């Protein structure tokens, strides 16, 4: 089964990598596809785990669309910058390892 979560603050491949890694690491999904342009996270997994996935995404700075406002929205954006940076670093490390450097 699969489902989609519309989230805030997805900006790039680094964000997508962080989202994908976290949901797979926490065993909340079998597969994850992130649509950066539309701000959607497509999850192949048990729909009963949706709320846990939404919570994990919010903690990373990617809250479900319409779920936070004001100061909480600003805090979520700040968290997403950190998650994004971690995703970019992970991509760079994996790319270097694949190149044999």
Backbone as CSV, one residue per row, in Angstrom:
resi,resn,N_x,N_y,N_z,CA_x,CA_y,CA_z,C_x,C_y,C_z
1,UNK,0.849,-1.177,0.000,0.000,0.000,0.000,0.891,1.236,0.000
2,UNK,0.338,2.317,-0.487,1.109,3.550,-0.521,0.203,4.738,-0.206
3,UNK,0.849,5.852,0.123,0.129,7.077,0.414,1.059,8.254,0.167
4,UNK,0.507,9.443,0.123,1.279,10.651,-0.146,1.063,11.646,0.979
5,UNK,2.156,12.320,1.365,2.092,13.374,2.373,2.599,14.651,1.715
6,UNK,1.783,15.693,1.681,2.202,17.001,1.171,2.891,17.729,2.327
7,UNK,4.153,18.128,2.108,4.926,18.746,3.181,5.493,20.097,2.758
8,UNK,5.872,20.866,3.743,6.480,22.183,3.548,8.005,22.049,3.500
9,UNK,8.664,23.023,2.900,10.106,23.252,3.011,11.016,22.340,2.197
10,UNK,10.502,21.519,1.296,11.399,20.723,0.456,11.984,21.651,-0.603
11,UNK,13.324,21.734,-0.626,13.982,22.661,-1.527,14.862,21.996,-2.576
12,UNK,15.412,20.826,-2.269,16.425,20.276,-3.172,16.616,18.778,-2.961
13,UNK,17.561,18.227,-3.680,17.888,16.818,-3.554,18.416,16.453,-2.179
14,UNK,19.076,17.385,-1.516,19.553,17.132,-0.152,18.386,16.909,0.799
15,UNK,17.350,17.726,0.646,16.141,17.540,1.454,15.530,16.171,1.168
16,UNK,15.413,15.865,-0.115,14.816,14.590,-0.519,15.610,13.413,0.043
17,UNK,16.935,13.497,-0.012,17.777,12.418,0.509,17.584,12.243,2.010
18,UNK,17.513,13.347,2.746,17.297,13.269,4.194,15.951,12.639,4.519
19,UNK,14.921,13.057,3.805,13.578,12.516,4.026,13.566,11.019,3.753
20,UNK,14.087,10.644,2.612,14.124,9.234,2.215,14.879,8.406,3.255
21,UNK,16.066,8.865,3.621,16.908,8.137,4.581,16.217,7.962,5.931
22,UNK,15.604,9.032,6.426,14.984,8.979,7.757,13.805,8.012,7.790
23,UNK,12.939,8.072,6.788,11.772,7.195,6.793,12.172,5.727,6.624
24,UNK,13.195,5.473,5.821,13.664,4.095,5.655,14.394,3.617,6.904
25,UNK,15.208,4.499,7.490,15.956,4.164,8.711,15.019,3.802,9.860
26,UNK,13.920,4.526,9.978,12.953,4.277,11.054,11.973,3.159,10.704
27,UNK,12.193,2.515,9.550,11.340,1.422,9.076,9.875,1.847,8.972
28,UNK,9.652,3.096,8.558,8.300,3.604,8.369,7.853,3.475,6.914
29,UNK,8.740,2.929,6.070,8.426,2.775,4.654,9.287,1.677,4.048
30,UNK,8.764,1.070,2.991,9.545,0.108,2.199,10.298,0.850,1.104
31,UNK,9.689,1.927,0.612,10.299,2.772,-0.415,9.726,4.176,-0.272
32,UNK,10.528,5.173,-0.658,10.100,6.569,-0.552,10.517,7.296,-1.823
33,UNK,9.593,8.048,-2.403,9.880,8.890,-3.557,9.486,10.312,-3.175
34,UNK,10.403,11.258,-3.361,10.131,12.644,-2.985,9.998,13.488,-4.243
35,UNK,8.869,14.151,-4.392,8.617,15.058,-5.507,8.940,16.465,-5.012
36,UNK,10.136,16.920,-5.325,10.615,18.225,-4.832,9.732,19.353,-5.353
37,UNK,9.420,19.327,-6.636,8.650,20.397,-7.264,7.277,20.593,-6.636
38,UNK,6.610,19.492,-6.288,5.261,19.583,-5.725,5.229,19.460,-4.203
39,UNK,6.384,19.242,-3.573,6.427,19.146,-2.111,5.690,17.940,-1.578
40,UNK,5.841,16.818,-2.273,5.125,15.615,-1.859,6.085,14.473,-1.571
41,UNK,5.737,13.712,-0.553,6.488,12.519,-0.185,5.566,11.328,-0.436
42,UNK,5.957,10.485,-1.386,5.176,9.297,-1.733,5.802,8.117,-0.997
43,UNK,5.019,7.500,-0.157,5.510,6.443,0.723,4.886,5.108,0.338
44,UNK,5.733,4.108,0.125,5.269,2.737,-0.049,5.440,2.079,1.309
45,UNK,4.339,1.876,1.990,4.389,1.312,3.334,2.998,1.190,3.916
46,UNK,2.950,0.713,5.107,1.694,0.493,5.805,1.019,1.841,6.105
47,UNK,-0.200,2.073,5.596,-0.896,3.330,5.875,-1.117,3.586,7.370
48,UNK,-1.090,2.532,8.179,-1.230,2.717,9.627,-0.026,3.443,10.224
49,UNK,1.089,3.494,9.485,2.301,4.171,9.958,2.332,5.632,9.526
50,UNK,1.278,6.098,8.839,1.277,7.454,8.287,1.531,8.513,9.356
51,UNK,0.826,8.440,10.469,0.993,9.461,11.507,2.422,9.473,12.054
52,UNK,3.042,8.309,12.174,4.440,8.246,12.622,5.353,8.882,11.577
53,UNK,5.062,8.650,10.304,5.853,9.261,9.233,5.684,10.777,9.250
54,UNK,4.452,11.249,9.415,4.179,12.688,9.482,4.942,13.306,10.660
55,UNK,4.948,12.635,11.790,5.659,13.127,12.974,7.169,13.175,12.730
56,UNK,7.725,12.130,12.126,9.161,12.101,11.837,9.538,13.226,10.876
57,UNK,8.717,13.454,9.861,8.980,14.531,8.908,8.914,15.898,9.594
58,UNK,7.932,16.103,10.449,7.804,17.377,11.161,9.018,17.646,12.044
59,UNK,9.518,16.607,12.712,10.698,16.770,13.567,11.926,17.157,12.759
60,UNK,11.962,16.784,11.484,13.073,17.126,10.604,12.926,18.520,9.998
61,UNK,11.740,19.128,10.147,11.503,20.446,9.562,10.658,20.413,8.308
62,UNK,10.005,19.280,8.056,9.131,19.131,6.896,7.714,18.791,7.366
63,UNK,7.026,19.761,7.981,5.678,19.488,8.490,4.670,19.312,7.360
64,UNK,3.613,18.586,7.662,2.538,18.417,6.685,1.942,19.793,6.371
65,UNK,1.623,20.022,5.122,1.071,21.300,4.683,-0.125,21.678,5.553
66,UNK,-0.110,22.917,6.046,-1.210,23.446,6.838,-1.199,23.065,8.306
67,UNK,-0.160,22.352,8.750,-0.164,21.885,10.137,0.554,22.815,11.114
68,UNK,1.346,23.760,10.609,2.034,24.700,11.502,1.920,26.125,10.949
69,UNK,1.977,27.091,11.878,1.883,28.502,11.511,2.833,29.319,12.370
70,UNK,3.064,30.545,11.968,3.813,31.507,12.755,5.195,31.043,13.169
71,UNK,5.477,31.148,14.449,6.796,30.809,14.982,7.132,29.336,14.729
72,UNK,6.145,28.471,14.846,6.384,27.046,14.599,6.784,26.810,13.147
73,UNK,6.197,27.556,12.223,6.557,27.427,10.809,7.994,27.899,10.591
74,UNK,8.385,28.986,11.262,9.761,29.483,11.148,10.748,28.468,11.724
75,UNK,10.406,27.859,12.823,11.274,26.839,13.424,11.389,25.627,12.497
76,UNK,10.303,25.259,11.860,10.328,24.132,10.919,11.245,24.440,9.740
77,UNK,11.196,25.672,9.234,12.086,26.057,8.132,13.540,25.961,8.555
78,UNK,13.854,26.396,9.762,15.229,26.320,10.252,15.688,24.868,10.354
79,UNK,14.830,23.991,10.876,15.178,22.573,10.975,15.386,21.971,9.591
80,UNK,14.575,22.399,8.632,14.701,21.832,7.289,16.043,22.196,6.664
81,UNK,16.585,23.374,6.986,17.903,23.749,6.465,18.971,22.785,6.970
82,UNK,18.882,22.392,8.223,19.832,21.437,8.796,19.682,20.075,8.116
83,UNK,18.452,19.595,7.981,18.212,18.314,7.326,18.710,18.344,5.885
84,UNK,18.483,19.450,5.212,18.922,19.626,3.835,20.448,19.520,3.759
85,UNK,21.145,20.210,4.654,22.606,20.179,4.658,23.121,18.769,4.911
86,UNK,22.504,18.064,5.835,22.913,16.681,6.113,22.709,15.819,4.869
87,UNK,21.606,15.992,4.192,21.335,15.241,2.966,22.350,15.532,1.886
88,UNK,22.767,16.776,1.764,23.785,17.138,0.767,25.131,16.513,1.120
89,UNK,25.480,16.524,2.386,26.741,15.909,2.821,26.710,14.414,2.552
90,UNK,25.609,13.763,2.892,25.478,12.328,2.631,25.612,12.031,1.144
91,UNK,25.000,12.854,0.300,25.115,12.664,-1.151,26.566,12.788,-1.592
92,UNK,27.266,13.805,-1.082,28.658,14.016,-1.464,29.538,12.851,-1.028
93,UNK,29.331,12.360,0.188,30.120,11.242,0.692,29.861,9.984,-0.152
94,UNK,28.608,9.724,-0.472,28.267,8.549,-1.280,28.843,8.674,-2.691
95,UNK,28.790,9.904,-3.260,29.333,10.117,-4.594,30.838,9.875,-4.615
96,UNK,31.566,10.365,-3.600,33.004,10.147,-3.536,33.336,8.683,-3.357
97,UNK,32.547,7.998,-2.527,32.781,6.566,-2.304,32.557,5.783,-3.596
98,UNK,31.561,6.172,-4.345,31.259,5.501,-5.610,32.362,5.758,-6.643
99,UNK,32.991,6.931,-6.562,34.085,7.269,-7.468,35.402,6.662,-7.028
100,UNK,35.428,6.042,-5.839,36.637,5.441,-5.313,37.620,6.415,-4.721
101,UNK,37.152,7.566,-4.301,38.042,8.601,-3.715,38.051,8.513,-2.229
